[in-house]
Amino acid sequence: MPGYGYSGKPTTTGWDPARIARAWAMLMKRLGYANYVAQGGDWGAIVVDQQGLQADPGLLGIHTNMPAIFPTTLMGRPFPARRRHRVLSGD
């Protein structure tokens, strides 16, 4: 991700998870991939959630170990309200 690990710091502002997700979709196209999957954990989980929300036609699926949404029921019982979250789109 821009500015993390060995990646250089972006020279412009606005590199939020939604923009990074769009950049990954563009990168996959430029690399010649018609279809791809995405995986993310930690900060990458936020980006991969955005990829799922943006639903690029080439994206076949996402995998995350930090889901940003939770079901309203779990094993047939109501899921505790204090543990439910919503995904907020940056659009």
KAFEN-V662932 format. One record per backbone hydrogen bond with DSSP energy under -1.0 kcal/mol. NH is the residue of the N-H (numbers start at 1). CO is the residue of the C=O. E is the energy in kcal/mol with one decimal. If there is no record, write none. Layout:
NH:CO:E ; NH:CO:E
This chain:
3:8:-1.4 ; 4:1:-2.3 ; 7:4:-2.4 ; 16:14:-2.1 ; 20:16:-2.4 ; 21:17:-2.3 ; 22:18:-1.9 ; 23:19:-2.3 ; 24:20:-2.2 ; 25:21:-1.9 ; 26:22:-2.1 ; 27:23:-2.7 ; 28:24:-2.6 ; 29:25:-1.7 ; 30:26:-2.6 ; 31:27:-2.2 ; 32:29:-1.3 ; 33:28:-2.6 ; 36:58:-2.3 ; 38:61:-1.9 ; 40:63:-2.1 ; 44:41:-1.8 ; 45:42:-1.0 ; 47:43:-1.4 ; 48:44:-2.9 ; 49:45:-2.0 ; 50:46:-1.7 ; 51:47:-2.2 ; 52:48:-2.1 ; 53:49:-2.2 ; 54:50:-2.7 ; 55:51:-1.8 ; 59:56:-1.9 ; 60:36:-3.3 ; 63:38:-1.9 ; 74:77:-3.3 ; 77:74:-1.6 ; 79:72:-2.9 ; 83:80:-1.9 ; 84:81:-1.2
